[in-house]
């Protein structure tokens, strides 16, 4: 199929978009809109506060991208694009025969029409439509967060010294559990994100940005091999030999020496969570949910709204918008 036909179809798709349709660049996740559709170019307007510009996307550049895609059966690697060319695959994916695969970080031509590039309504609008179908997230941090909110509202935190010991224990236990559960969920989210980040540039979300980085870890090879290599290089083995802590501990077991003879000891006292009363926590949590469901008290309504807001925050913080997703903004946005 000649590119002229592809180009005309793309222009038609762009003109058919709603005026407030929002697109996302697949790599940097920058939001933009189609500002104007012309015979030889498509003008886009970026919406993020750190990118205040209108940019024309030239027909010739789309044709070049089309040629690259045609040359690679498995799809064109988006990381090969120049940084300022990120909007081109996002716009081209509006064509029914092209799609961005966020899993592989590539754009490819398909035999069947694709229909997943546009989402009707904004995320906020969709959330409002689904409000009557809300379900409790199946993550431990959710229940702990509800209990912590209740504890925070019941105690005056302006002076921790004035709180009773049981109240402080409850706060410490819940904060400890939330820290652990949040870290577990954070790691799960990180594992999924890692498969979707294909470059070292920051990718932005509503509350912040993330970036793919590489951590370099080093482990020494076998002792004999290391010492032999160093001696071959003219380094005396005595220069790199040090006291092995595990061997020192073994020696203490068979001698009359005490720890203080060979260790500088500094003791620090701290609080450690000893146990958790799961039954009491479940009872309290269920009571909170029941009270919120049945009570008509204005304070209960306020707490219901706060919990719904918390659910929304959790959903937003764990959500990742892929390069294939587009949405229109609501009037409230």
C-alpha positions as CSV (number, residue, x, y, z in Angstrom):
1,X,0.0,0.0,0.0
2,X,1.5,3.4,-1.0
3,X,2.2,5.8,1.8
4,X,-0.1,8.4,0.3
5,X,-3.1,6.1,1.2
6,X,-1.8,5.6,4.7
7,X,-1.3,9.3,5.1
8,X,-4.8,10.2,4.0
9,X,-6.3,7.6,6.4
10,X,-4.2,9.0,9.2
11,X,-5.4,12.5,8.5
12,X,-9.0,11.3,8.5
13,X,-8.4,9.6,11.9
14,X,-6.9,12.8,13.4
15,X,-9.8,14.9,12.1
16,X,-12.3,12.5,13.6
17,X,-10.8,12.9,17.1
18,X,-12.7,14.9,19.7
19,X,-11.3,18.3,20.3
20,X,-10.2,17.4,23.8
21,X,-8.8,14.0,23.0
22,X,-5.5,13.5,24.8
23,X,-2.6,11.4,23.5
24,X,0.5,10.0,25.2
25,X,3.9,9.7,23.8
26,X,5.0,6.1,24.2
27,X,8.4,6.7,25.7
28,X,8.3,9.9,27.7
29,X,4.5,9.6,28.5
30,X,4.0,13.3,27.7
31,X,0.4,14.4,27.0
32,X,-0.6,16.2,23.9
33,X,-3.5,17.0,21.6
34,X,-4.0,17.3,17.9
35,X,-4.2,21.1,17.4
36,X,-4.5,21.2,13.6
37,X,-4.6,18.8,10.6
38,X,-3.1,20.1,7.4
39,X,-2.3,18.6,4.0
40,X,1.4,18.0,4.7
41,X,1.6,18.1,8.5
42,X,-0.2,17.5,11.8
43,X,0.2,20.1,14.4
44,X,0.3,18.9,18.0
45,X,0.0,20.9,21.3
46,X,1.7,19.5,24.4
47,X,-0.3,19.8,27.7
48,X,2.3,19.1,30.4
49,X,3.4,22.1,32.3
50,X,7.1,21.5,31.7
51,X,6.5,21.3,27.9
52,X,4.7,24.5,26.8
53,X,4.8,24.3,23.0
54,X,3.0,23.6,19.7
55,X,5.0,21.5,17.3
56,X,4.3,20.6,13.6
57,X,4.8,16.9,12.7
58,X,5.9,16.7,9.0
59,X,4.5,14.2,6.5
60,X,8.0,13.4,5.4
61,X,9.0,12.2,8.9
62,X,5.9,10.0,9.1
63,X,6.8,8.5,5.8
64,X,10.4,7.8,7.0
65,X,9.0,6.1,10.2
66,X,6.6,4.1,8.0
67,X,9.5,2.9,5.9
68,X,11.4,1.8,9.1
69,X,8.4,-0.1,10.3
70,X,8.0,-1.9,6.9
71,X,11.7,-3.0,7.0
72,X,11.3,-4.7,10.4
73,X,8.7,-7.6,10.6
74,X,8.8,-7.6,14.4
75,X,8.3,-3.9,14.8
76,X,10.5,-0.8,14.9
77,X,12.3,-0.3,18.2
78,X,11.1,3.1,19.6
79,X,14.3,3.6,21.5
80,X,16.0,4.3,18.1
81,X,13.9,7.4,17.7
82,X,15.4,10.9,18.4
83,X,14.1,12.4,21.6
84,X,12.0,15.0,19.8
85,X,10.4,12.3,17.5
86,X,8.4,10.7,20.4
87,X,5.0,12.1,19.2
88,X,5.3,10.5,15.8
89,X,4.5,6.9,16.8
90,X,1.8,8.1,19.1
91,X,0.0,9.8,16.2
92,X,0.7,7.1,13.7
93,X,-0.8,4.5,16.1
94,X,-4.2,6.3,15.5
95,X,-4.1,4.6,12.1
96,X,-6.1,1.4,12.3
97,X,-3.2,-0.6,10.9
98,X,-0.5,0.5,13.4
99,X,-0.1,-0.2,17.1
100,X,2.4,0.5,19.8
101,X,3.4,-2.5,21.8
102,X,4.5,-1.2,25.2
103,X,5.8,-4.6,26.3
104,X,8.5,-4.7,23.6
105,X,8.8,-0.9,23.1
106,X,8.1,-1.1,19.4
107,X,5.6,0.0,16.8
108,X,4.4,-2.4,14.2
109,X,2.0,-2.7,11.3
110,X,-0.8,-5.2,11.7
111,X,-3.1,-7.1,9.4
112,X,-6.2,-6.5,11.5
113,X,-7.5,-3.1,12.5
114,X,-6.5,-2.0,16.0
115,X,-9.0,-0.4,18.3
116,X,-7.2,0.1,21.6
117,X,-5.4,3.4,21.1
118,X,-8.3,5.6,22.2
119,X,-10.2,5.5,25.5
120,X,-13.6,7.2,25.6
121,X,-13.7,9.6,28.6
122,X,-11.0,10.5,31.1
123,X,-9.7,8.4,33.9
124,X,-11.7,10.6,36.4
125,X,-14.9,10.2,34.3
126,X,-14.4,6.5,34.2
127,X,-13.9,6.4,38.0
128,X,-17.1,8.3,38.5
129,X,-19.0,5.8,36.2
130,X,-17.6,2.9,38.2
131,X,-18.2,4.4,41.6
132,X,-21.2,2.2,42.2
133,X,-19.1,-0.9,41.4
134,X,-16.1,-0.2,43.8
135,X,-14.5,-3.3,45.2
136,X,-12.0,-3.5,48.0
137,X,-8.4,-3.9,46.7
138,X,-6.9,-7.2,47.5
139,X,-3.7,-5.8,49.0
140,X,-2.6,-5.9,52.6
141,X,-1.6,-2.2,52.7
142,X,-5.3,-1.2,52.0
143,X,-6.7,-2.6,55.2
144,X,-3.7,-1.3,57.3
145,X,-4.2,2.1,55.8
146,X,-7.9,2.2,56.8
147,X,-7.0,1.2,60.4
148,X,-4.2,3.8,60.5
149,X,-6.6,6.6,59.3
150,X,-8.9,5.6,62.1
151,X,-6.1,5.7,64.7
152,X,-4.8,9.0,63.4
153,X,-8.3,10.6,63.7
154,X,-8.8,9.3,67.2
155,X,-5.5,10.6,68.6
156,X,-4.0,14.1,68.9
157,X,-0.6,13.7,67.2
158,X,0.4,17.3,67.9
159,X,2.0,15.9,71.1
160,X,3.1,12.3,71.0
161,X,4.3,12.6,74.6
162,X,0.7,13.1,75.7
163,X,-0.6,9.8,74.1
164,X,-1.2,6.7,76.2
165,X,1.1,3.8,75.7
166,X,-1.5,1.5,74.0
167,X,-2.3,4.3,71.5
168,X,1.4,4.6,70.7
169,X,1.8,0.9,70.3
170,X,-1.2,0.8,67.9
171,X,0.3,3.6,65.8
172,X,3.8,2.0,65.8
173,X,2.4,-1.4,64.8
174,X,0.3,-0.1,62.0
175,X,3.0,2.1,60.6
176,X,5.4,-0.8,60.7
177,X,2.9,-3.0,58.8
178,X,2.2,-0.3,56.2
179,X,5.9,0.3,55.6
180,X,6.4,-3.5,55.0
181,X,3.3,-4.0,52.8
182,X,3.9,-0.8,50.9
183,X,7.5,-1.9,50.1
184,X,6.2,-5.3,48.9
185,X,3.6,-3.6,46.6
186,X,6.2,-1.1,45.5
187,X,8.5,-3.9,44.4
188,X,5.7,-5.6,42.5
189,X,4.9,-2.4,40.7
190,X,8.6,-1.9,40.0
191,X,8.9,-5.3,38.4
192,X,6.1,-4.5,36.0
193,X,7.4,-1.0,35.2
194,X,10.8,-2.4,34.4
195,X,9.4,-4.2,31.4
196,X,7.8,-1.0,30.2
197,X,10.8,1.4,30.5
198,X,13.2,1.1,27.5
199,X,15.5,4.1,27.9
200,X,17.2,6.2,30.6
201,X,14.9,9.2,30.2
202,X,12.4,9.9,33.0
203,X,8.8,8.8,32.4
204,X,6.3,11.1,34.0
205,X,3.1,10.3,35.9
206,X,0.6,12.5,37.8
207,X,2.5,12.4,41.1
208,X,6.1,12.1,39.9
209,X,8.4,10.3,37.4
210,X,10.5,7.2,37.2
211,X,13.6,6.2,35.3
212,X,15.3,3.0,34.3
213,X,18.7,2.8,36.0
214,X,21.4,0.1,36.3
215,X,22.9,-0.9,39.6
216,X,26.4,-2.5,39.5
217,X,27.1,-5.2,42.1
218,X,30.5,-6.8,42.6
219,X,31.4,-10.1,44.2
220,X,34.9,-11.3,44.6
221,X,35.9,-14.5,42.9
222,X,37.5,-17.4,44.8
223,X,40.1,-16.3,47.3
224,X,42.9,-18.3,45.7
225,X,42.1,-17.0,42.2
226,X,42.1,-13.4,43.4
227,X,45.4,-13.8,45.3
228,X,47.0,-15.5,42.4
229,X,45.9,-12.8,39.9
230,X,47.2,-10.1,42.2
231,X,50.5,-11.8,42.8
232,X,51.0,-12.2,39.1
233,X,50.4,-8.4,38.8
234,X,53.1,-7.8,41.4
235,X,50.8,-7.1,44.4
236,X,51.8,-8.6,47.7
237,X,49.0,-10.8,49.1
238,X,49.6,-9.2,52.6
239,X,48.3,-5.9,51.2
240,X,44.8,-7.3,50.5
241,X,44.4,-9.8,53.4
242,X,42.1,-8.6,56.2
243,X,40.5,-10.0,59.3
244,X,37.6,-12.3,58.5
245,X,34.8,-11.6,61.0
246,X,33.3,-15.1,60.7
247,X,36.7,-16.7,61.4
248,X,37.2,-14.4,64.4
249,X,33.8,-15.5,65.9
250,X,34.9,-19.1,65.4
251,X,38.2,-18.4,67.2
252,X,36.3,-16.8,70.2
253,X,34.4,-20.0,70.7
254,X,37.6,-22.0,71.3
255,X,39.6,-19.4,73.3
256,X,39.2,-17.6,76.6
257,X,38.9,-14.2,74.8
258,X,35.7,-12.2,75.2
259,X,33.9,-10.1,72.5
260,X,35.2,-6.9,74.0
261,X,38.8,-8.1,73.5
262,X,38.4,-7.9,69.8
263,X,35.2,-5.9,69.1
264,X,34.3,-2.2,69.7
265,X,30.8,-2.7,71.1
266,X,28.1,0.0,70.9
267,X,24.7,-1.0,72.1
268,X,21.6,0.9,70.8
269,X,18.1,0.4,72.1
270,X,15.1,0.4,69.8
271,X,11.5,-0.7,69.7
272,X,10.7,-3.9,67.8
273,X,7.2,-5.2,67.0
274,X,6.7,-8.4,68.9
275,X,3.3,-9.7,67.7
276,X,0.1,-8.7,66.0
277,X,-3.4,-9.3,67.3
278,X,-4.9,-10.2,63.9
279,X,-8.4,-11.0,65.3
280,X,-8.7,-7.7,67.0
281,X,-7.6,-5.9,63.9
282,X,-10.1,-7.7,61.7
283,X,-12.9,-7.0,64.2
284,X,-12.0,-3.3,64.2
285,X,-11.7,-3.1,60.5
286,X,-15.0,-4.8,59.9
287,X,-16.6,-2.5,62.4
288,X,-15.3,0.5,60.5
289,X,-16.7,-0.8,57.3
290,X,-20.1,-1.6,58.8
291,X,-20.3,1.8,60.5
292,X,-19.6,3.5,57.3
293,X,-22.2,1.5,55.4
294,X,-25.1,2.0,57.8
295,X,-24.5,5.3,59.5
296,X,-26.1,8.6,58.3
297,X,-24.0,10.7,60.7
298,X,-22.3,13.6,58.9
299,X,-18.9,12.6,60.4
300,X,-19.4,9.1,58.9
301,X,-20.1,10.6,55.6
302,X,-16.9,12.6,55.8
303,X,-14.9,9.5,56.7
304,X,-16.5,7.6,53.8
305,X,-15.4,10.3,51.5
306,X,-11.9,10.2,52.9
307,X,-11.7,6.5,52.5
308,X,-12.9,6.8,48.9
309,X,-10.2,9.4,48.3
310,X,-7.6,7.0,49.8
311,X,-8.8,4.2,47.5
312,X,-8.4,6.6,44.6
313,X,-4.9,7.5,45.6
314,X,-3.9,3.9,45.9
315,X,-5.4,3.2,42.4
316,X,-3.6,6.2,40.9
317,X,-0.2,5.4,42.6
318,X,-0.4,1.8,41.3
319,X,-1.7,2.6,37.9
320,X,0.6,2.9,34.8
321,X,-0.7,4.3,31.6
322,X,0.7,2.4,28.6
323,X,1.9,4.0,25.4
324,X,-1.2,2.6,23.6
325,X,-3.7,4.4,25.9
326,X,-5.3,7.7,25.1
327,X,-8.1,9.6,26.8
328,X,-10.1,12.8,26.7
329,X,-10.1,15.2,29.5
330,X,-13.2,16.0,31.5
331,X,-14.4,19.6,32.2
332,X,-13.2,19.2,35.8
333,X,-9.7,18.3,34.8
